[in-house]
Amino acid sequence: QAVCVVSWQHPGPAETQNRVTYCTLPTCPPLYTMSLPRCGVLLRSPSAPLQLYFGRWLIEGSPYVVLIDVGFTAWSLDRWKSELWENCGIGVPWFDREANDAVLFGFLTAWLLGEVSQGHGGGGWRQLPVATIFTTHATLLGRYLCAGSVDFYNNLHKFNVDKEAGDRQIYHRYCLERAAAHCAHVFTTVSHITAIEAEHLLKRKPDVVTPNGLNVKKFSASHEFQNLHAHSKARIQEFIRGHFYGHLDFNLDKSVFLFIAGRYEFSNKGADVFLEALARLNYLLRVNHSEVTVIAFFIMPARTNNFNIETLKGQAVRKQLWDTAQTVKEKFGKKLYESLLVGQLPDVSKMLDKEDFTMMKRAIFSAQRQCLPPICTHNMLDDSSDPILNCLRRIGLFNSSSDRVKVIFHPEFLSSTSPLLPMDYEEFVRGCHLGVFPSYYEPWGYTPAECTVMGIPSVSTNLSGFGCFMEEHIADPSAYGVYILDRRYRSVDESCSQLTSFLLQFCQQSRRQRIIQRNRTERLSDLLDWRYLGRKKGFRYPRPASVPPSPALSRHSSPHHSDDNDDDDERYNEDLEAEKDRLNIRQPHSPQYRDKSGLPDAIPVSDGDGTPASSASTPSSVSSPAGSVSSEK
């Protein structure tokens, strides 16, 4: 038996460089029943000449990978599209390059499987003795519908899927996706909520739900993840010092770093809700004269042409100030050392000469500027139509000195080679305090899962696969640093108010309370480990042992705001609480209940006598976040 990853490869210099970077190309060993030639040599057949690249993927485990050059066989596209139309009735327009590449990749993969499984190509590929599995991580039509601001999940059974796909000019893509779901032997998806979506839109119920996991060993840092957080946070603070030079009128030690990352899908990823919540949070912090400053990062790739000159200048000014301070420090230290050697206390007034003061004054003047700190770190190609920038203009967040919420839009994925913020994504996440992902359409959600594994609290929703998964396996998610935002039963305005409440509660926590919460969040790593996701019965995490039952169950059990010397904090013992929680972990009930629309509704949770309790995501639940917001109002 053998497992091999098959992917398509576009021709061209850029793609060739990516191939060399991400895949080693050795002399190929025997694969299945066929020995592939050296990489780059053509596999010729009377029916389908093919160019393959075979090697090992440069990731953990080094799996074998076969790259198919779809551009090499592009001359067969018209013939294969005609065959697809004659046999399946699916027509693919010439201008849709992605769909054309999918057709090429499909036919070439079928031909390749015919070679390795039967030893011949040609017309017998439709009856291959190969089991096929189609896993959908999202539906194309679902993405388009959610981006159109429709009440998607409560009207799944009402959509005319053919008309909706045709109106959005994606009918051919929808047909390809639906045909793949129906032709595969096994149809799977990544979450229960996406399973219901696929059943309504693709007209086939998934056979298996396979939640996405993570290699926890990759992120595990024993008990050092708190130190890693401090180290990464210090690097982010250095970037902020340069970005806000001349306007650094806030205390970085009392600052909270929030971030949202992912594809640039403004409404699907919840960036609209996040921005509105930030505006409301800014108002609350200002009227309450809070000393906390919130810095929100938006890591979403957009069309840019270069770095912002003002942003680059800020990092250069910061480095210049650092060099000046180091020079003065060395001279000061040398004079102090000489004074102590002769047994005399130094005369502070003579430690620095006139030249030193001149140097420091010049550094201070160079760090002044009249304009406000930039919001975007890059030059956008069309900033007048950018959704995030337009929303910031509407809500009035311009990084002014009176704002307690600052915004930094980084329209490019993070990289350790960047001249602005030289950090990998993992390092950046570890340095932040809270990840905010209020997505409306999120079949699973790797970003909050990665936060959980690295011990960083996060905000998810009850419309994401991750959020539903956590509600199913944790009795009180917010106590473990996983805040579940209700975006199914509430309007957009109500969801913004709830998110504002979450963010305000988080900002009111002391440093010790945030450390306690990060410890609890990191303990959830086993839930997302591939070793445990394959089990039919998972875990059910109880309320943390150090969190007492509240007489008003509608209020969240996340650590309340207190002074650093609060006596309640002294009773916390991380090892003792972790041991108690481990002993109290139990198996969750399954399967989920469904309401009339077919969506997962109240998730049954045992109250101890076998009676299912209502879910925390329903508005009628006693422990619902809705009760918390209404009680605070």
N, C-alpha and C positions, 0 to 999 in steps of 0.2 A: 504494500500500500504506500501511496505517496500523496503529498499535498503540495500544490503549487499555486502561486498567485499569478493570475493572468491579467495584464493591463494593456491599454493601448498607448502607443507612442507616436506623437506628431513628429514629422520631419522638420529639420531646420537647426541652425546653430544653437539657439537657446535651449531647445529641447534636448539636443545632443549633450549639452553641458549638464543639464539636469540628470540625464541618464548616467553620465559618468560620476556625478556627485552622489547619487542615491543608490547606485547599484554597481557592484563589482562584476566584471565580465571575465571569468576564467574560462579555460577549456571545459566544455560542458560534459558532465558525467551522464551515464544512461538515465533516462527519465521514462518511467512507465515501461513500455516494451520497445521504446524507440530511442536511439542515440541521436541527439541533436548535434549538428556540426558546430564548428567554432562560431562565436558570436559575429554577427554581421554578414555571414555567408547565407546566400539565398537558399530557401527550401523550394525547389521547383516541382511543379506538378502540372500535368496537362490542363487541369481545370482551375487551379488557384496557386500561382506563384506567391511566395510569402517571404517576408524578411522578419526574422526574430532576433531578439537579444535575450540571452539567457545568463543568469548569474544569481548572486545572492543580494537580498535587500539589506541595506546597511542600517538595520534596526536590531533591537535585542532579539536573539534567537536566530538571526541571519537566515530567514526562510528563502527557499528557491523562488525565483520570480521569472516569468516570461513576459517580455515586452513585445507587443505586436506593432509593427510600423504600419499604421492604417494609411498613411500617405503613399506608401509604395504601391498599394493596390487600388489607388483611387480611380484608375481607368475602368475598373469593374463596377463602379458605383451605379451607373445607369442600368446595367443588366440586372444587378441585384435588387435595385429599387423596383424594376419592372416585375421581377419574380415576387417581391413582397406584395405588390399591388394585385397581381393575378391570383396568388394563393390566399392572401389575407385581406385584401381590400383596403390596405393602408397605403395612402400616398404621402410621400415626404417631399416638401417643396425644395427647390434647388438652393434657396438662399439661407436655409437653416443649417448652418455648418455643424452644430452640435448633434442634431438629429442625423445628418449624413454620416458623421463619424460613428454614431451608434450603430447605424446599419452596417457600415464596413466592419466594425469590431465584432458585431454579432455573426456575420457570415464567416469572417476569418476564424473566429473562435470555434464555430461549428466545424469548419474544415480541419482545424488543428486537432480537435478532439477526435475527429474521424481517423486522423493519421495515428494518433497515439493509442487509440482503443481498438481499432480494427486493422490498422496497417494499410488503409487505402483512403483516398479522398473521393471527391465526386458527389454524385447525387444521393449517396446512402446516408448523408449526415442527419436526415430527419428521423431515422430509426436507430440512432446510436444507443448502445447499451450503457448509457450514462445517466445516473440520477441527478436531477437538477433541483436546486434550491434557490428561490427568489426571496431576498430579504429587502423589504422596503424600510428605509429610515425616514421617509416622508412621502407624501403624495404630491405630485406636481400641481394638480388642480386644487388641492387643499392649500398649498402655499399661495397660489394666486387669489383664491377666495378670501383668505384671511387678510391678505394685503389690501383688499378692497373694502375694508371696514364693514364687513357683514357679520351678523350674529351667526357665526359658523357652526359652533358645536350644538346649539339649541335648534338648529334647522337642518341637520344633516339629512334627515329623511325626506326633506322637501325639495332638494336641489334636482333640477333636470341636468344631469351631468353632461350629456352631449351638447346641450345648448350652452351651458356655462363654459365648456372648453372651447366651443366654436366662437363664442363672443370674445374670448381672450386670445384667439389665433394660436391655440396650442392643441387643437383637436388631434393632429397627427401624433404629437408626443403623448397625449393622453391615451390614444389607441395602442401605441407601442407599450406603454407601461401596463395597461390593462391586459394586453395579450400576454406579456411576460408573466403576470400574476396568474393567469388562467392556464398557461401551458406548463408551468413548472410543476414538478411532482410534489414539492413541499413549498408552502407559502408561509413566510414568517415575517414578524415585525418586532419592533424594539420596545413597545409599551402597550398597555391595554387600551389607552385612549387612542393610539394610532391604529390599533386593531379594529376598533369600531369605525374609525374614519375610512380605513381601507375597505371594510365590509360594505359601506354605503357608496363609496366613490368608485372602487375597483370591482365591486360586485362579487367579491370572494372573501370569505371569512378566513383569516390566517389560521393555519394549523397549530402554530406554536408561537408564543411570545418569548423572545430572548432579550432580556434587558442588557444594555451595554455595561461592560465592566471596565476596570482599569487594572494595570499591573501595579499592585500596591507596593511591591518591593522597590519599584523605580522611585517612588515618592517617599518611602518610609525613611525617617531620619532618627530612628530610635527615640530618645528623649531630647534630641537636639533641635527639633523643629522650631522651638521657641527662639533659640539662638539664631537659626537661619532666618526667622522672621525679623529679628532685630538687625541682622546684617543687611538683608535686602531692603528693609525700611530705610536704613541709613543711606543707601545708594539712591533711593527715590528722593529722599530729602535733599541730596546734593543736586539732583536735577531741578527740584523745585526752587532751590536757592538761586540757580541761574535763570530759571524761567521768570521768576517774579523779582528780579533784581530791580532796585529802585522803589519797589512797592512791597517789600517784605516786612509788612507791619503786623504780622501775626506770629504766634509762637508755634513753631513746628512740633514741639513736644506736646502741644495740646491740639494737634491736628489729626483728623481722621481721614484716611485714604479710602475712597470708594472707587469701584471700576465696573464697567460693562464692556464685554468683548464678544466678538463674533462677526458673522456676515453683516453687511450693511443693509439690513432689512428694517427700516425705521419703525414700522408698527408691529411687524411680526416678532421682532426681538424686544419690543417693549421700550424702545428708546424714547418714544413720546410720553409714556407714563413716567419714566424715570426723570425726564427733564421737568415735567410739571410738578412732580414730587419734590425735586430739588428747589424749585422756585418757592414752594410753600414752606419747605424746611428753612430756606434762607430767611423768610419773613419771621418764622417762629424764633429762630436763633437771634435775630436782630431785636425783636421786641422784648425778648427775655434777657438781653444784654449778656449773652453767653460768650464765654472765652474760647469755646471750641470753634475751630475753623474746619470746614469740610472741603476737601479737594476731590473732585469727581473726574475720573479719567474715562474717556470714550476711545476704546481701541477697536476701530472699525475701518477696514480698508476702503478708500475712496479714490477717485481720479485726481491725481496731483501731478505737478511737473517738477517740483523741487522743494527743498526745505525752506521754511520761512527765515528770511535774513535776520529778523529781530530775534528769533529763537536761537539761531546759531550765535548771534552776538551775545546773548545772555549767558550762554555757556562759556564763551571766551572771557567775558567780564568776570564771571565767577572764578575761573581758573587764574586770571590775573590777580584778583584779590587774594586768593589762596597763596600764590607765589610771593606776593608782597608781605603777607602775614608771616610766612615761613622765613623770609629774609630777616625781618625785624626780630622774630623770635630767636633766630640763631645769634644775632648780635647781642641781644639782651641776655641770652643764656651764657654767652661767653664772658661778658662783663660780670655777671653774677657769680660765675665760677671763679674768676680771678679774685673777686672781692672776698669770697668765702675762703679761698686758699690762704690769704694773709690774715685771716681771723677777724675780719671787720664786717659789720653789717653794711650792705650797699646803700649808697645815697640814690634813692629812686629818681630824684630830679636830674641826676647825671647819667642815668642808665641809657637814655636815648638822646642823641644829639639833634641838631637842627636838620640835618640831612634826612634823618629817619622821619621826623615830623612832616617834612616836605613830601617824602615818598608816600606817607599814609594819606595826606591831604589830597594828593593827586589821585590816589586810588579811590578815595571817597567821591571826588568830583566825577570820575569816570563811571561810577556806579549809579549816577543820577540819570533819570529820563522823564520826559513829560508825558509820553503816551502811556496808555494802560498796557498791562501785560497781555500778550496775544492769547487768543483762545485756541486757535489752530496752529499746530507746529509745522504745517506744510502750506504751500501755496496751492489752493484748490483751483481746478480748471474752471469750475463754474460755481463760485460760492454764492451767487445770487439765487440759485435754485437748490442749494443743498438743504435737505430737511433739518439736519441738526442745527446748522448755523441760522436758518430762518426761525426755528423755534427759540433759539437763544435770544435772537433779536426781539421776538414777541414777548418773552417773559422777562427780559431786561437783565439777564445775567452777563455782565461784561467784565468781570474780574476787577471791579472797582474796590477801593479801600473800604467802603461801607458794607460790602457784601461779605457775609460769613460763609458763603458757598462759592468756591472757585471752580472753574471748569477748564479742563485741558482736553482738546480733541486731537488725538493722534491717529490720522487717517492712513495708517500703515501698520502691518503686523510687526510685533517687536522682534528685535534681533540684537544679539550681543555685539555685532559689528556696526551698529548705528552710531553716528557721531553725536546724536542728541541724547538718547536714552539707551546706552549700551547694556541691555539686559535681555535675557531670554524670557519667554512668557512665564515659565515656571518660577524663575527668580522674582519676576514682577508680582505674580500672584502672592507669593510668600510674603512680600513686603507690604501688601495692602492689608486693610483691616476688614473689609466687607466687599464681597462681590454681589452685584445687583443685576438680576436677570429676570425682569418682569415680563417674560415672553407671553404673547398671545398664541403663537404657533411654535411649539417646541416638542417634536415627537419624543425626544429623550432629553438632551441637554448635558453635553459633556463638560461645559464650563462650570456649572455649579458642582458637578461630581468631582472635578479636579480640585476645586476649592475645598471640598469636604475631606478628600484624601490628604491634602496638605495642611489641614487644621485651620482653614480660614472660613469663618461664617459666611453664609450666602443667603440671598433672597431668591426664591423660585416661585412658581405658581401652581395652582391645581389644574392647569391645562397643559403642563409639561409632563413628560414621562417620568423625569426625575422627581418632580414634586409629588406626583401620585405614588411613586414607589416609596418615598420617604414617609408619607402619611400612612402607608400600609404597614411599614415596619417600625415606626417610632410612635410611642404613645403621645409624646409632647415634643414635636420637632423644634419649636422655637427655643426650648431649653437647651437643645444641643447645637444651637447656632444655625438652624435651617428654618428660615422664616418662609411660610407658605402664603403667598398672596392670592386672594380669591379673585380670579378674573372670569369665572364662569357665571356666578350668580349675581355679580355686582356690575354696575355701570362703570364706564371709564372714570368718571369723576369720583365715584366711591372707591374704586381701586387706587386712585391717586391719593385719596385721603388715608387709606389703610397703609399704603407704602410710606407716606409721610410719617405716620405714627410709628412704624417699624424703625425708620431712620432716626427719628427723634429719640426713641428709647435707646437705640444703640449709641447715639452721641452722648447720652447722659450717663453711660456706664463709666466707672472708674477704670484705671489701667489694670488693676488687679482683677476686676470682674471680666474684662476682656480676655485676660490670660486664662481664667477659669473656663470661659466659654470656648476658647480655642482648644483647650485640653479635651473638653467634651466632644467638640466637633471631630477632632482627630480620632477619637475612639470609634467613630462610625465607619472607619476605613474598611473593616471586614465586610460590611454590607455591600460594598462595590467591588470586592475582589472577585476575579474570575473563578477562583477556586470554590466560592460559595454560591455564585449566581446560578450554577448548573443544578443545584439541588431543588427538588420539588417543594420542600418546606424550608423557608428561610428563618430569620430571626425576628423577634419582636422586642425592641428596646423599650424599657420602662421609663418612667420619669426619673431623672437623676436623683440619687439618694440624698444629696444635700439640698434639694429643692423641696421645701415642705409643701403639703397640699394647701392650696389657697381656699379660704372660705368662699370667695367669689370665683367660681371656675371660669368665668368669662374673661378673667384677666390673665395675661401671659405670664409664664413662670420664668421668663428670662431674667437675669440678675437686675434688680432695680438699682436706681441711682443712689449712691451713698458716698460718704467721704472715704478717703483711703484708709482711715483707722476704724472702719465699721467693725463692731464686735462680731457681727454675723459672718463676715468674711474669714475671721480667724478660725472658725470651726470647720472650714473646708479642708479636706485632705484628699488630694488627687488620687493617691494609690488606694485608699480605703473606698472612695466613691467608685472607682473603676472596678474594684473587686466586687462590691455589692451589686453594681449594675450587671456585671458578668454573670453572677449567680441568679439574677432575676430575669435574664433574657429568656424569652419563650417564643414558641412558634406562632406565627400569625394565622388567622383564619383565611380560607380561600374557598372558592373564588370570590371575586368582587360582585357585589350586587349591581344591578343596572336599573336605571329609571326607564320611563316610557320611551324616551328618545334613543335608548340603547346605549347611552354613555355610562361609564362607571359612576355610581352615585355614592351612597354612604358605604364606606368600607367597614365591614364587620370587625369589630374589636371586642374581644371577650372581656366582660366585667368580672370574671372570676367564677360565675355560675353557669357559664356556657351561653349566656344571653348576649347577642351581638349589640354593641353600643353604636350610636350614630357617629358619623365621621366628623372630624374637626373642620372639614371644608364646606359643609352644608350650613346655610344660614340659620337653620332651625336648631343646630346643635348648641348645647349649653356652653361648650368650650370653644365655640366658634370665634374667630377673630372679629366677626361682626359685632359680637357682644362687647368685645374689648373697646372698639372704637366708639360705639354708642355710649358705653359707660363713661369713657373719658370726655365725650362731648357733654 
